[in-house]
Amino acid sequence: MRCRDCESHLTDGREAVLGESLKRELAAHLEKCPACRALRDDLKRLRASAPGLAAPPLPAALERRVRAFCHDEIGKLERQTEERRKRPALPAFFWPAFGALVALTAATILPGLKDLFLDGEWTSRTTLALVFVVQNVLTLLFAPVILLRRLDSGSLCRE
């Protein structure tokens, strides 16, 4: 273990929740390294003297500003969530486009597959059919994600 790692584990104050192997590594490093051992001892003394210290009081004006800011941010999040709930899951033009792609795919695939299975030949129609299948599958898988992202960014008209 490096001194930097040891210091990080000691200063975050969570040595008690480290895993067993990490505890062993930390103990082995502390045995060998006097600087890290001194840091550990200093931190123990500091933590022992700190429990009686109270947090400084927050000025009333600052507290009001922070609370108002947090209230505004929470309100914005609630309004955004409400807007998302009101929107349809997908734009209205998705389903007609989906139907057109399915019809186009079927019309293109059938002759190509007939060539492949009945004649056993790999023709340009077979290649075209497979290209359409792959293209349409990818389009249908990723189109909803892309459309919903665009709706969130406001680049498409909302219904």
C-alpha positions as CSV (number, residue, x, y, z in Angstrom):
1,M,0.0,0.0,0.0
2,R,1.2,3.5,-0.8
3,C,1.3,6.3,1.7
4,R,-1.2,8.2,-0.4
5,D,-3.7,5.3,-0.1
6,C,-3.0,4.9,3.6
7,E,-3.6,8.6,4.2
8,S,-6.8,8.5,2.2
9,H,-8.1,5.6,4.3
10,L,-7.1,7.3,7.6
11,T,-8.5,10.7,6.8
12,D,-11.9,9.6,5.6
13,G,-12.6,8.3,9.0
14,R,-13.9,4.9,7.9
15,E,-11.2,2.5,8.9
16,A,-13.7,0.4,10.8
17,V,-15.7,-0.4,7.7
18,L,-12.8,-1.5,5.6
19,G,-12.7,-5.1,4.4
20,E,-10.4,-7.5,6.2
21,S,-7.8,-7.7,3.5
22,L,-7.6,-3.9,3.3
23,K,-7.3,-3.7,7.1
24,R,-4.4,-6.1,7.0
25,E,-2.7,-4.0,4.3
26,L,-3.3,-0.8,6.3
27,A,-1.9,-2.4,9.5
28,A,1.2,-3.7,7.6
29,H,1.8,-0.3,6.1
30,L,1.4,1.5,9.4
31,E,4.0,-0.9,11.0
32,K,6.6,0.0,8.3
33,C,5.9,3.7,7.8
34,P,6.5,6.1,10.7
35,A,5.0,9.1,8.8
36,C,1.6,7.3,8.3
37,R,1.7,6.0,11.9
38,A,2.2,9.6,13.1
39,L,-0.7,10.8,11.0
40,R,-2.9,8.0,12.5
41,D,-1.9,9.0,16.0
42,D,-2.6,12.7,15.3
43,L,-6.0,12.0,13.8
44,K,-6.9,9.8,16.8
45,R,-6.0,12.7,19.2
46,L,-7.9,15.2,17.0
47,R,-11.0,13.0,16.8
48,A,-10.9,12.4,20.6
49,S,-10.9,16.1,21.3
50,A,-13.5,17.1,18.6
51,P,-16.7,15.4,19.9
52,G,-17.4,18.3,22.3
53,L,-17.1,20.9,19.5
54,A,-20.4,22.1,18.1
55,A,-20.9,23.2,14.5
56,P,-20.8,27.0,14.1
57,P,-24.2,28.6,13.8
58,L,-25.5,29.3,10.4
59,P,-26.4,33.0,9.8
60,A,-30.2,33.4,9.4
61,A,-29.9,35.2,6.1
62,L,-27.7,32.4,4.6
63,E,-30.1,29.8,5.9
64,R,-33.1,31.5,4.2
65,R,-31.2,31.8,0.9
66,V,-30.1,28.2,1.0
67,R,-33.7,27.0,1.8
68,A,-35.2,29.2,-0.9
69,F,-32.7,27.9,-3.4
70,C,-33.4,24.2,-2.5
71,H,-37.1,24.9,-2.6
72,D,-36.8,26.3,-6.1
73,E,-34.6,23.4,-7.3
74,I,-37.1,20.8,-5.9
75,G,-39.9,22.7,-7.6
76,K,-38.1,22.6,-10.9
77,L,-37.6,18.9,-10.6
78,E,-41.2,18.3,-9.8
79,R,-42.4,20.4,-12.8
80,Q,-40.0,18.5,-15.1
81,T,-41.3,15.2,-13.8
82,E,-44.9,16.3,-14.2
83,E,-44.2,17.4,-17.8
84,R,-42.7,14.0,-18.6
85,R,-45.7,12.3,-17.2
86,K,-48.0,14.3,-19.4
87,R,-46.1,13.5,-22.6
88,P,-46.9,10.3,-24.5
89,A,-44.3,7.6,-24.3
90,L,-43.6,7.9,-28.0
91,P,-44.5,10.5,-30.6
92,A,-47.7,9.8,-32.6
93,F,-45.8,9.3,-35.8
94,F,-43.8,6.4,-34.5
95,W,-46.5,3.7,-34.9
96,P,-47.4,4.6,-38.6
97,A,-43.7,4.7,-39.4
98,F,-43.3,1.3,-37.6
99,G,-46.1,-0.2,-39.7
100,A,-44.5,1.2,-42.9
101,L,-41.1,-0.3,-42.0
102,V,-42.7,-3.7,-41.3
103,A,-44.6,-3.7,-44.6
104,L,-41.5,-2.6,-46.6
105,T,-39.4,-5.2,-44.8
106,A,-41.9,-8.0,-45.6
107,A,-42.2,-6.9,-49.3
108,T,-38.4,-6.9,-49.6
109,I,-37.6,-10.0,-47.7
110,L,-40.1,-12.4,-49.3
111,P,-38.7,-12.5,-52.8
112,G,-35.1,-12.6,-51.5
113,L,-35.9,-15.5,-49.1
114,K,-37.7,-17.3,-51.9
115,D,-34.5,-17.1,-54.0
116,L,-32.4,-18.3,-51.2
117,F,-34.6,-21.2,-49.9
118,L,-36.1,-22.5,-53.1
119,D,-33.3,-21.9,-55.6
120,G,-30.5,-22.1,-53.1
121,E,-28.9,-19.1,-54.7
122,W,-27.5,-16.0,-53.1
123,T,-28.6,-13.1,-55.2
124,S,-28.7,-9.4,-55.0
125,R,-32.3,-9.6,-53.9
126,T,-31.2,-11.9,-51.0
127,T,-28.5,-9.4,-50.0
128,L,-30.9,-6.5,-50.2
129,A,-33.4,-8.4,-48.1
130,L,-30.9,-9.0,-45.4
131,V,-29.7,-5.4,-45.5
132,F,-33.2,-4.2,-45.0
133,V,-33.8,-6.6,-42.1
134,V,-30.7,-5.4,-40.3
135,Q,-31.4,-1.8,-41.0
136,N,-35.0,-2.0,-39.9
137,V,-34.2,-3.9,-36.8
138,L,-31.6,-1.4,-35.7
139,T,-33.9,1.5,-36.6
140,L,-36.8,0.0,-34.6
141,L,-34.6,-0.8,-31.6
142,F,-32.9,2.7,-31.3
143,A,-35.6,5.0,-32.7
144,P,-37.6,5.2,-29.5
145,V,-34.5,6.0,-27.4
146,I,-33.4,8.8,-29.9
147,L,-36.9,10.2,-30.1
148,L,-37.4,10.4,-26.4
149,R,-34.0,12.0,-25.9
150,R,-34.9,14.6,-28.5
151,L,-38.1,15.3,-26.7
152,D,-36.3,15.8,-23.5
153,S,-33.9,18.3,-25.1
154,G,-36.9,20.1,-26.8
155,S,-35.8,19.7,-30.4
156,L,-39.0,18.0,-31.6
157,C,-42.4,19.5,-31.5
158,R,-44.4,18.3,-28.5
159,E,-47.9,17.1,-29.0
